[in-house]
Amino acid sequence: MDLGNIGTAMVTPFTKDGAMVDYKHLAGMIEHLISTGTDTIVVLGTTGEVPTLSTEEKLDVLKYTVDRVNGRVPVIAGVGDNETYYSKIMAQKAEVAGVDGVMLVAPYYNKPNQRGIYAHFVDIAQSVDIPVMLYNIPGRTGINIAPETVAKLAQVPNIQIIKEASGDLDQMSEILASTPDDFKVYSGDDGITLPLLAVGGHGVISVAAHVVGNDMQTMISLFKEGRHAEAAKIHQALLPLIRALFAQPSPSPVKYALSKLGLCNENVRLPIVALTDEEKAAFDIVWDAYFEQQKSFATV
């Protein structure tokens, strides 16, 4: 399955009191992402605050997204949970809803060993016919999907991609070296997008692409054209903004950034809280500096 260069882990807009999903802004968000460099939409991921959504809300959001996208770009649904059976049921429901693939996070909290991780993913993958993207994010799950486990999982026909958010380029390189050429490794960290491309990775599942998707596409295109110094210049400029987007628990900073563009409000659901005035002021300094520097970027 080809996700392109950039899959955006889409936020879930909420109404003013945070009680309901804001479908008006969700519609606008989908259109914004498609028009600003997003090749694939990943719905119901970490950035979408999926742990705070009820099962009914999850299914409604993914169905709405599939219908609104209407085949213009692939839609991947995050359906992974720490319970294998629930994950399997959600994967099957997502397949019926028409998603192009599912994303399965490593089973958090339970802390299974590598045999348990392998069995978890295989059981879910074999229950559907659509492509599966593994999601490794040890900082949130408390476990790491070892490269040798990824290599075994890559032998399952519909396990085709991994979103690697370990931040470990050595581990990513080992996965690339031990999996088939058609198994794709995507960065789960915006700041590692360019370094991962340099060692053979395929792209990024991004948060920053909500607001700088076109710049990230330019960076990737420059790298693929061999214009590495120009790509590095954009990478270096992006890093402070990426750090600002994660300076507070995500997705509060990116929702604040999107509110500055009129694309959604700042509302998040507990236990995540909105930025304070001081945090907003610190973010604004980085935001303004980035867009001033953006004027010097090369175009392709």
C-alpha positions as CSV (number, residue, x, y, z in Angstrom):
1,M,0.0,0.0,0.0
2,D,1.3,3.4,-0.9
3,L,0.7,6.2,1.6
4,G,2.7,8.8,-0.3
5,N,5.2,11.0,1.5
6,I,3.0,12.3,4.2
7,G,0.2,10.8,6.2
8,T,-1.3,13.3,8.7
9,A,-2.5,12.0,12.0
10,M,-5.6,14.2,12.0
11,V,-6.9,16.0,15.1
12,T,-10.5,15.5,16.2
13,P,-12.2,18.9,16.6
14,F,-14.6,19.2,19.5
15,T,-17.4,21.6,20.2
16,K,-16.9,24.5,22.6
17,D,-17.6,22.5,25.7
18,G,-15.6,19.5,24.4
19,A,-18.7,17.3,24.8
20,M,-19.2,16.5,21.1
21,V,-17.2,16.0,17.9
22,D,-17.4,19.2,15.8
23,Y,-18.2,17.8,12.4
24,K,-18.3,21.2,10.7
25,H,-14.7,21.8,11.6
26,L,-13.8,18.2,10.9
27,A,-15.1,18.6,7.3
28,G,-13.0,21.8,6.9
29,M,-10.0,20.0,8.4
30,I,-10.2,17.2,5.9
31,E,-10.4,19.7,3.0
32,H,-7.5,21.7,4.4
33,L,-5.3,18.6,4.8
34,I,-6.0,17.3,1.3
35,S,-5.2,20.7,-0.2
36,T,-2.0,21.4,1.8
37,G,0.3,18.4,1.2
38,T,-1.3,15.4,2.9
39,D,-1.2,12.2,0.9
40,T,-3.0,10.0,3.4
41,I,-5.3,10.8,6.3
42,V,-4.8,8.8,9.5
43,V,-8.0,9.1,11.6
44,L,-8.4,8.0,15.3
45,G,-4.7,8.2,16.1
46,T,-3.0,9.6,19.2
47,T,-3.4,13.2,17.8
48,G,-7.1,12.5,17.3
49,E,-7.4,11.9,21.1
50,V,-8.7,8.4,20.4
51,P,-8.5,7.3,24.1
52,T,-11.1,9.9,25.0
53,L,-13.6,8.9,22.3
54,S,-16.4,6.4,22.9
55,T,-16.7,3.4,20.6
56,E,-19.7,5.1,19.0
57,E,-17.8,8.3,18.4
58,K,-14.8,6.4,16.9
59,L,-17.1,4.6,14.4
60,D,-19.0,7.8,13.6
61,V,-15.8,9.8,13.0
62,L,-14.2,7.2,10.8
63,K,-17.3,6.7,8.7
64,Y,-17.7,10.5,8.3
65,T,-14.1,10.8,7.3
66,V,-14.3,8.0,4.7
67,D,-17.5,9.6,3.2
68,R,-16.0,13.1,3.1
69,V,-12.7,12.0,1.6
70,N,-14.6,10.0,-1.0
71,G,-11.6,8.2,-2.3
72,R,-9.4,11.3,-3.0
73,V,-6.7,10.1,-0.6
74,P,-6.3,6.9,1.4
75,V,-7.8,6.8,4.9
76,I,-6.1,4.8,7.6
77,A,-8.1,4.2,10.9
78,G,-6.3,3.8,14.2
79,V,-8.1,0.8,15.8
80,G,-5.5,-0.6,18.0
81,D,-6.1,-1.1,21.7
82,N,-4.4,-3.0,24.6
83,E,-7.2,-5.6,24.3
84,T,-6.7,-7.9,21.3
85,Y,-10.4,-8.9,20.9
86,Y,-11.6,-5.2,21.0
87,S,-8.9,-4.2,18.5
88,K,-10.0,-7.1,16.2
89,I,-13.7,-6.0,16.3
90,M,-12.8,-2.4,15.6
91,A,-10.6,-3.4,12.7
92,Q,-13.4,-5.4,11.2
93,K,-15.9,-2.5,11.7
94,A,-13.4,-0.1,10.1
95,E,-13.0,-2.4,7.1
96,V,-16.8,-2.5,6.7
97,A,-16.9,1.3,6.9
98,G,-14.6,1.5,3.8
99,V,-11.2,2.5,5.2
100,D,-8.1,1.7,3.1
101,G,-6.2,0.3,6.0
102,V,-5.9,0.1,9.8
103,M,-3.2,1.2,12.2
104,L,-2.5,-1.0,15.2
105,V,-0.6,0.5,18.1
106,A,1.5,-1.8,20.3
107,P,-0.7,-3.1,23.2
108,Y,0.0,-0.6,26.0
109,Y,-0.3,-1.1,29.8
110,N,-0.4,-5.0,29.6
111,K,3.4,-5.0,28.7
112,P,3.4,-8.3,26.8
113,N,6.7,-9.9,25.8
114,Q,7.7,-10.1,22.1
115,R,5.8,-13.4,21.6
116,G,2.7,-11.7,23.0
117,I,3.2,-8.7,20.8
118,Y,3.6,-10.9,17.7
119,A,0.5,-13.0,18.5
120,H,-1.6,-9.8,19.2
121,F,-0.8,-8.3,15.8
122,V,-1.1,-11.5,13.8
123,D,-4.5,-12.3,15.3
124,I,-5.9,-8.9,14.4
125,A,-4.3,-8.8,10.9
126,Q,-5.7,-12.2,10.0
127,S,-9.2,-11.0,10.8
128,V,-9.3,-8.4,8.0
129,D,-8.4,-8.3,4.3
130,I,-7.1,-4.7,4.2
131,P,-3.5,-3.5,4.8
132,V,-2.2,-3.1,8.3
133,M,0.2,-0.5,9.6
134,L,2.0,-1.3,12.9
135,Y,2.5,1.6,15.3
136,N,5.5,1.5,17.6
137,I,5.6,4.3,20.2
138,P,7.4,3.1,23.3
139,G,7.1,6.4,25.1
140,R,3.4,6.0,25.3
141,T,2.9,2.2,25.4
142,G,5.7,1.2,27.7
143,I,6.9,-1.5,25.2
144,N,9.0,-1.6,22.1
145,I,8.3,-3.7,19.1
146,A,11.8,-5.2,18.5
147,P,13.2,-5.2,15.0
148,E,13.3,-9.0,14.9
149,T,9.6,-9.0,15.8
150,V,8.8,-6.5,13.0
151,A,10.7,-8.7,10.6
152,K,8.5,-11.7,11.5
153,L,5.4,-9.6,11.3
154,A,6.3,-8.4,7.8
155,Q,5.9,-11.9,6.6
156,V,2.1,-11.6,7.2
157,P,0.8,-10.6,3.8
158,N,-1.3,-7.6,4.9
159,I,1.1,-6.2,7.4
160,Q,2.8,-3.8,5.1
161,I,3.9,-0.7,7.0
162,I,5.2,0.5,10.3
163,K,4.9,3.9,11.9
164,E,8.1,4.0,13.9
165,A,8.0,6.5,16.8
166,S,10.8,5.1,18.9
167,G,13.1,8.0,17.8
168,D,15.8,5.4,17.3
169,L,17.3,5.6,13.8
170,D,19.5,2.6,14.4
171,Q,16.3,0.5,15.1
172,M,14.6,1.9,12.0
173,S,17.7,1.1,9.9
174,E,17.6,-2.5,11.3
175,I,14.0,-2.8,10.4
176,L,14.7,-1.6,6.8
177,A,17.5,-4.1,6.5
178,S,15.5,-7.1,7.7
179,T,12.2,-6.6,6.0
180,P,11.2,-7.0,2.3
181,D,11.7,-4.0,0.0
182,D,7.9,-3.5,-0.3
183,F,7.6,-3.2,3.5
184,K,7.5,0.5,4.3
185,V,8.9,2.4,7.3
186,Y,7.4,5.7,8.2
187,S,8.6,8.0,10.9
188,G,6.2,8.7,13.7
189,D,8.3,11.8,14.7
190,D,8.2,14.8,12.4
191,G,11.8,15.8,13.3
192,I,13.2,12.5,12.0
193,T,11.5,12.7,8.6
194,L,14.6,13.7,6.7
195,P,17.1,11.5,8.5
196,L,14.9,8.5,8.0
197,L,14.6,9.2,4.3
198,A,18.4,9.3,4.2
199,V,18.6,5.7,5.5
200,G,15.8,4.3,3.2
201,G,12.6,5.3,5.0
202,H,9.5,6.1,3.1
203,G,8.0,9.2,4.7
204,V,6.3,10.4,7.9
205,I,3.0,10.1,9.8
206,S,2.9,13.7,10.8
207,V,1.4,16.1,13.2
208,A,3.2,19.2,11.9
209,A,1.7,18.7,8.4
210,H,-1.6,20.1,9.8
211,V,0.1,23.5,9.5
212,V,3.3,23.1,7.3
213,G,2.3,20.2,5.0
214,N,3.4,21.9,1.9
215,D,6.8,22.8,3.3
216,M,7.3,19.2,4.4
217,Q,6.4,18.0,0.9
218,T,8.9,20.5,-0.6
219,M,11.6,19.2,1.8
220,I,10.9,15.6,0.8
221,S,10.8,16.5,-3.0
222,L,14.1,18.3,-2.7
223,F,15.7,15.4,-1.0
224,K,14.4,12.9,-3.7
225,E,15.8,15.2,-6.4
226,G,19.2,15.1,-4.8
227,R,19.0,18.7,-3.6
228,H,20.1,17.7,-0.1
229,A,21.4,21.0,1.1
230,E,18.1,22.8,0.3
231,A,16.2,20.0,1.9
232,A,18.4,20.3,5.0
233,K,17.7,24.0,5.2
234,I,13.9,23.3,5.5
235,H,14.5,20.5,8.0
236,Q,16.6,22.9,10.2
237,A,13.9,25.6,10.0
238,L,11.2,23.1,10.8
239,L,12.8,21.7,14.0
240,P,12.0,24.6,16.4
241,L,8.4,24.6,15.2
242,I,8.2,20.9,15.6
243,R,9.6,21.1,19.1
244,A,7.0,23.8,19.9
245,L,4.2,21.6,18.6
246,F,5.3,19.0,21.2
247,A,6.4,21.3,24.0
248,Q,3.1,20.5,25.8
249,P,1.1,17.3,25.6
250,S,-0.2,16.8,22.1
251,P,-2.6,17.7,20.6
252,S,-2.9,21.0,22.6
253,P,-0.2,22.9,20.7
254,V,-1.3,21.8,17.2
255,K,-5.0,22.6,18.1
256,Y,-3.8,26.1,19.2
257,A,-1.9,26.5,15.9
258,L,-5.0,25.4,13.9
259,S,-7.1,27.9,15.9
260,K,-4.8,30.6,14.7
261,L,-5.7,29.6,11.2
262,G,-9.4,29.4,11.9
263,L,-9.5,25.7,11.3
264,C,-10.8,24.5,14.7
265,N,-11.0,25.7,18.2
266,E,-8.5,24.8,21.0
267,N,-10.7,22.4,22.8
268,V,-9.2,19.1,24.0
269,R,-10.6,16.5,26.3
270,L,-9.3,15.7,29.8
271,P,-6.8,14.6,30.9
272,I,-5.2,16.8,28.2
273,V,-5.7,20.5,28.9
274,A,-5.4,23.6,26.6
275,L,-2.4,25.8,26.6
276,T,-2.1,28.6,29.1
277,D,-1.6,32.2,28.0
278,E,2.1,31.9,28.8
279,E,2.4,28.8,26.7
280,K,0.6,30.4,23.8
281,A,3.0,33.4,24.0
282,A,6.0,31.1,23.8
283,F,4.5,29.2,20.9
284,D,3.7,32.4,19.0
285,I,7.4,33.5,19.1
286,V,8.4,30.3,17.4
287,W,5.5,30.4,15.0
288,D,6.2,33.9,13.8
289,A,9.9,33.2,13.5
290,Y,9.2,30.1,11.3
291,F,7.0,31.9,8.8
292,E,9.5,34.7,8.5
293,Q,12.2,32.2,7.7
294,Q,9.9,30.4,5.3
295,K,10.2,33.2,2.8
296,S,13.7,31.9,1.9
297,F,12.7,28.3,1.1
298,A,13.4,27.0,-2.4
299,T,10.4,25.9,-4.5
300,V,10.1,22.9,-6.6
